[in-house]
Amino acid sequence: MSIKEYDYVFDDEIDRTANDVPKFYSNYPYIYIFDNSRSLYERWGDWLEGLSQINLWCEENITYKWRYDIHRVFIIDDRHILTELGGTDILVFAFKDRVDYVNFLVKFGY
């Protein structure tokens, strides 16, 4: 396991015991959620290709700490409740820096 992978897996700035997305990323002030990843299909035609392209862009352009995760959730009253049973998949990008987040929104926000 590389240092980068280790830092990602054992990131002490996420709360793995959280029951919803904002609490999971409580130490990341900027979060962007692709619900159902529809926009990824529309833009790239393939979910994995979209994820790959966004990840590559982030690696080349994001200055400070960031991460992405795929979560299974139930969406209730605009809350994303984390679950392992049923629900839908979402792709979440979380950022520590406001400028990085704004640049991400300019490039990928819909």
N, C-alpha and C positions, 0 to 999 in steps of 0.2 A: 504494500500500500504506500503510495507516494505521500509526501507531506501535505500536498493540496487535498488529496482524498481524505486523509486523516482529519485535517481541519474541517472539512465538510461534514464528515460523519459525526465527529465529536464536537461540533459547534456548540459552545457553551452559551451562545446568545439566542438559542431557540428553546422553547419550553415543550419538550416531548410529552408532557403530561397534560397539555392544554386540550380543551374540548372544542375550541373553534380557531379559525385561522388567525384573527388578530392576536389572540393570546399566544398562539404558537410562535408568532413572530414579534413578541412583545418588545424585544430589543432592536428591532428593525423598524424605524419610523415610517418607511415608505414601502408600500405593498401594491403590486399590480396583479390582478387575477384575470386569467383567461377562462371564463365560464364555458364549459363544454367544448372549449378549444375551437369553436366554430370559426372564429376569425383566422385561426391557423390554417384551417382547410380552405377558406376562401382566398387567402393570400398565396399559399404555397401548394395547395392541392393535396397535401399530405401532412398529417399531424407531426410525425417524427422529423420530417424535413424542416417544418416550421420551427420546432424546438431546436434542432441543430443549427439553423441559421441565426436564431435569436441568441443562443448560447455563444456562438462564434463571435457575433457582434459585441456581446457583453464582455467577453474575454479580451477583445481588442480595444474597447472603448470605455469601460467602466474603471474608474480610478480607485475607488474605495471598496470596502467589503460588500459583497452581494451574494445571493444564492438563489437557486430555483428548486422547486419541489413539485411533485405531482401528488395530489391528495384526493382521497375519496371523501365526498361530503354529501350531506343533506342540506339543501338551501331552504331555510325557514325564516320568513320575514326579513329577507336580505342578509341573514346571518349564514355563514358557511360553517356548519357543524361537522367536525371531523368524525368519521366513522370507518369501519372496515366492512360493514355489511350494507349492501345495496347502495343507493345514492348515485351520484354522478362524479366523474373525474374533473378536476380543475388543475390548471397549471398556474403556479404562483411564483412571481419574481419579487424578491425582497431586497431592499437597498438600505445602506446606512447613511448615504449622502444625498442631500436634496438635489444637487446639480446632476449627479448620476441619474437619479430618478426622472428628472425633467428631460434629460437627453433621451432616456429610454422612452418616455411618453411621446416625445417628438417623433421618434423613429417608429414606435410600435403601438402607441395608444390609438384606440378606435372610438 
